[in-house]
């Protein structure tokens, strides 16, 4: 089985789902992931808007695709 690179620092899918379930860790991990990708504006928006719809979308996306929701790619 090949290793699959997921969001949340390349952790496994199960760990990513657990981190996405908890709103505070989802906010922090999502923002840090976007900053690590060099997407500064997207990271700032996650900090500002991360407690509502983005958290729910992250949860759904991590469960079904293993990757976080990306609102902006800039």
Secondary structure, DSSP 4 states (H G I P E B T S, - for coil): ------TTTT--HHHHHHHHHSHHHHHHHHHHHHHHTT-HHHHHHHHHHTTTHHHHHHHHHHHHHSS---S---
